[in-house]
Amino acid sequence: MKICIIGLGLIGGSYALSLKQRFKNLTLYGWDQNEAHNLEAKKRNIIDVSCSTLEEALEVGDWILLAIPVNSIASSLSGMLDMLAPYQLIIDFGSTKEQICKGVSGHKKRDQFIAAHPIAGTEYSGISAAFSTLFQDKVMIVCEPEKTKPDFLSAFNDQCSVLGMETIYLGAAEHDVHVAYVSHLSHIIAFGLSHTVQQKEESAMKILDLAGSGLASMVRLAKSSPEMWTPIFINNRTAILESLDVFLEKINSFKALLTASDATGIKAYLEKGREIKKILK
């Protein structure tokens, strides 16, 4: 079997390494618009063959995995499907799904496409950050599974299982609302806190010397790639704006309690927030 990964960054590179570690009958092809990523992927033996062009990448793979920014997926997926032979499958790993799925909803080859989202990642980006265990014990979300050929869907589910992933099915719009709250909002908060600390640091140079592990854990996500996250935020802006409204309401309620020196109210606010420990172990 030949699998071609388009986009050799953290996700694409790590998925390739995971496949190489667990499947011995695969030939892995790869292509990235950044030639340095192609060269490093080949040098590190992450892929077996580096494709010269995007067109070659689309021709050579039995399965084609798209690990590229969501705006690029949304704008190019329909044309990629046009090029597919009957035996080929495209799987996208984008972090938003509704716009992508709507864009190909009426495509005659829609059943040769899987809209997937691996819930995995780090604050680092690029092929140099790729590692083979990124997907172990993680979740793979598949949206609109009923629109994909059953044989393709079953084979992909089996692959995810071998990689140590649990597969969950969601609707595309449902997916985007959920990830707005549990992923996208946390990144926005991290970037906002980073701005706040840096603004203060400009007038008080010692502030970062006083920072402990709490700040480090909170702003870790602010190290993430702006090139990747900008299109995610724009693509999922409706759900994100909803989540921001809810978050700001909670922050303003705390501000009101603090302004009033309402110790009882503050304690109740903190106790309610602390209930997350029942969900996140």
N, C-alpha and C positions, 0 to 999 in steps of 0.2 A: 504494500500500500504506500502511496505517495501523499504526504501532507505538506502543504505549502503555507507558511506563516507570513502574512503581510503585516509588517510593523514589528521590528525587532528591538523592542524596549524591554522594560521590566516584565510586563505581562507576556508578551510574545516570546521573549527569550526564556522566561521561566517555564512556560508551558512546553516549549521545545525540550528543555532539559528534563522535565518530568516525563515526557513521552520517551525520550531516549533511555531513561533509567528503567522504564517498565515494559517497553515494547521493543523487541529485537527485529521485528519483520517490517520496520518502517524505513522509508527514505525521507528525510526531512529537508525540504527546500525552504528558502527564505528570501525575502526582499524587503528593503527599507529605503525610503527616499534619501536617507542619510548614509552615504557610502561608508563612512567610518563604522557605522553599526553593522553593515554587511561584512566588512573586513574582520571586525572583532568577533562576530558570531561564528565565522568560519575558523578563525584562529583558535577560539576556545572550544571548537568542535560542538558548538550548540546546534548547528545545522550541518548537513552533509554537502549541500550544494547551494551556492548563492546565485540567484537569478539575476540576469542583467537588466531586465525591464519588468515593469508591472504586467505587461501583456504576457510575457513568458511565465510569470508567476501564476497568472490566471489559467494558463493552458496546461501547466505541468502537473498540478495537484489533483488527486482524487477528491481530497478535502482541502478547502481553502479557508484558513482562519484569519479573520480581520482583527488585528490588535492595534488599531489606529484611532485617532481622535474621532469623537462621535459626529462632528460636523462633516468630516471626510467620508465616514460611512454613509451618512444620510444622503450626501450629494452624489455618491458614486455607486451605491449598491445596485440600483436598477440596471445601470449599464453593465455591471459585472455579471448580473444574472443573465442578461442577454447573451453573453458569451459562453455560457455553460453548455457542456455536453450532457446528455441524459444521466450519465453515471456520476456527475460531479455534485458536490455539496459545498455551500458557503455557510460558515458559522461566524457571526460577529460577536465580539467580546466587549462591546460598548457599554458604558455605565448608565445610559438612558435608552429607552426602548420605544416609547409611543411614536415619536416622529419617524424613527427608522422603520417601524412596522407599518405605519400608515403609508409611507412612501412606496412600499412594494405590495400593498394589500391586494391590488388587482393584477399583479404581474403573473403572466402565464407560467412562470417557473418559481412561484412563491413556495411550492412544496419542496424545492431544493435549497431552502434556506432555514437555518436555525438561529433565532434571536436569543443569544445567551449572554449571561453576565456572571463571571466568576467573582464571588465576594472575597477578594484577596488583594493584597497590595501592601506597599510600605510607603514611607514618605520619600523614598529615593526613586529615581527614574533612570531610564537608559539601559542599554544592554549590559553595561558593567555592573548593574545592580541585580541582574537575573540570578536566581538560584533554584535548585531542583525541588525543594520541599515547600515552595510558596503555597501550593494548592492542597497540601496534605491536610485532611480534616476540615476543609472549607466547604462552602456551599456553592453550587452552580445553579443559578436561576435560569430557567428556560421559559420564554414568553410565547404565547400562542402556539403551544405544541401541536394542537389539532390541525394546524395549517402545514405541517411538515410531513413528508412521506414517512409512514410508520417504520420502515426499515432503516431509514437514516436516523430517525429519532432514537430508536432502540440501540443502534450501534454507538451513537454518541453517549447515551446514558451508560452503556457498558464501559466505554472508555473513561468516563468520569469516575465510575465506581472503582476501576483499576487504579486510578490516580488518587484514590482516597477521598473523593468528593461525594457529597450528598446532593442529589438533584431535586429541585423544587420547581413546580410549575406556577406561573402567575400570569395574569393579564398584563398587557403592556402598560396601560394607564395605571393600574394598581401597583405595578413594579415601580414606576416613576415616583408615585406618592410616597411609597415606603422608603425608597433610597434617599429621597429629599430629607426625610426626618432622621434616618439612622446613619447616613453617610455624608450627604452634601452639606447639611446644616453644620455638622461638626467641623468640616473643613472651613466654612465661612467664619465660624466662631474662632477657630485657631488663627486664621489670617487677621481677624479683627483684634484679637488679643495681642498678636505680634505687633500690629500697628501701634496699639496703645502703649505697650512697653517701650518700643523704639522711640516714640514721641517723647516720653518721659526721660528716656536715657539721654536724649540730646541735651537736656538741661541738667541732668544729674547723673554723671558718668559712673557713679558707684552702684547704680541700681542693679546692673547685671551681676556684679560681684556678690550681691546678696541673694540672687536667685537660687532656689533649691530645685529638687526633683519635681515639685509640683508644677512649676512654670515649664520645665522641660517637657513634661508629659502633656501639658495642655497645648503647647505651641508646636509639638512635633509635626503635626500635619501641615503646618505653614511652610515646611520645607518642600512640599509637593510641587510638581511642575505646573507653572502658570499656563504653559502651552497646552497641557492636557485638561486642566480644570476650567479655563475660561470657556471653551465650547460646551463643557458639561453644564456649567451654571446657566448659560444662555439657552441651551437646548431644553433644560428642565425648569425654566424660570417660573412657570405658573405654580408648580408644586413647591418650589423653593420659596417663592414669595409668601405662600400660605404658611409654610413652616416658620419663616422669619417673623411673620405677624404673631404667631403663637409664642415664639421665643421672646420677642420684645415685650409682649404682654406680661410674661412671667418675670422678666427682668425689671420692668416698671413696677410690678406689684412688690418685688423685693425692695426696690428703691423707696417706695412709699412707706413700707414697714420700717426701714432704716431711718428715714427722715423723721418718723414719729417715735423713734427709739422704742418700738413695740417689740420687746423681748419675747413675749409669748407668741406673737405672730411670726417672728423670725424663726423661732425654734420649730414651730409647726411647719413652716416653709421648708426648712432643712430636713425635717423628718420625712416629709412627703418626697423630697428629692432623693433621699437616702434609700427609698424603697426600690430603686433600680438594682440594688444588690441582690434582690430576689430573682431578677431576670438575668443579669450579667454576673456570672460566677467568677 
